[in-house]
Amino acid sequence: MTQADLEHLISDSVEESLTLDYKAADSLGKTDGKKREITKDVSAFANSAGGRIIYGIKEYDDPNRRHLPERLDPVNGREFTKEWLEQVIAGIRPRITNIVITPVRLDSGELDVAYVVDVPQATTAHQAADFRYYRRYNFESVPLHDHEIRDINSRSEHPLLEVGFRIVLETVEVRSNPLGPSYRNRTARYESCRLLIAVHNAGTRLARYVSGFIYVPLELIREADLPHRDDQDEIDGVAVGKFTIDNTTRDVVGTDKNPLGPTPIYGPSWYSPIHPGTARRVDQIILDPEAVTHRSELSLSWSVFADSAPERKGSQRVVTIAVDDRR
């Protein structure tokens, strides 16, 4: 990493995420409280998917831009050395191996630096200096529940699956000619909103057989795509639709002749394994674009199984889901 790399993060407005966190210079301090906060943040990354913490970049104070980098905020490299930061992080128990701390010299002053801390994903739960366990969630470090600690400790024994979402907004054109070939085609445009669903294997074991459920508030689903009544439920007072996901796939083995064009012929389904450290898209759900925009306080929930691993559950607020706007 160089100063130019850090400046690109700022100019490109690269937002914080599960695996990226920006910290202003005053995040480093020699009080017990500041040191505890450092161990809390680093252990949370290790207990989650790993990632990168950059000490020396300040975020915006504006709540609407809170997780975007505003400017470089130099750290005093003489007062806070790389060795000092290593000693603070060494207070995490058990000690995290393979952490890489890279000092980046800044041209704003002779002693000015930023520290890029690369944290690997752990195979056992790590405890911060306040004797608590943390993980990354919605840009923050939050305490782990007991079952989450046990999940982390089993990373070396079972697949460890996480469900992720992405929203794709598109303008779709549909051409039709209902009056016959001698009449001009009609073109209709409508807004499409697709919820893409992917399963990520954060463990160290191959996930051979994956199945689970996605629970989507009915308010977010287009009326034409509402699930059958048997697949509707209620979670915390919110009516939801239950959608099944798995890692099965089917190969195209040929095509069938059709007056409207060739139709693919599919072979038998088979399970496509999810390797450690990789993700696989498993399904998509059509949502109501207007409802997604105006009901962002709602959440999606999920439950997933893999091989002999225990069930894993989670949820994510709609407002935190990445949006790919292609309109």
Order of alpha helices (4+ residues) and beta strands (2+ residues): alpha-beta-alpha-beta-beta-beta-beta-alpha-beta-beta-beta-beta-alpha-beta-beta-beta-beta-beta-beta-beta-beta-alpha-beta-beta-beta
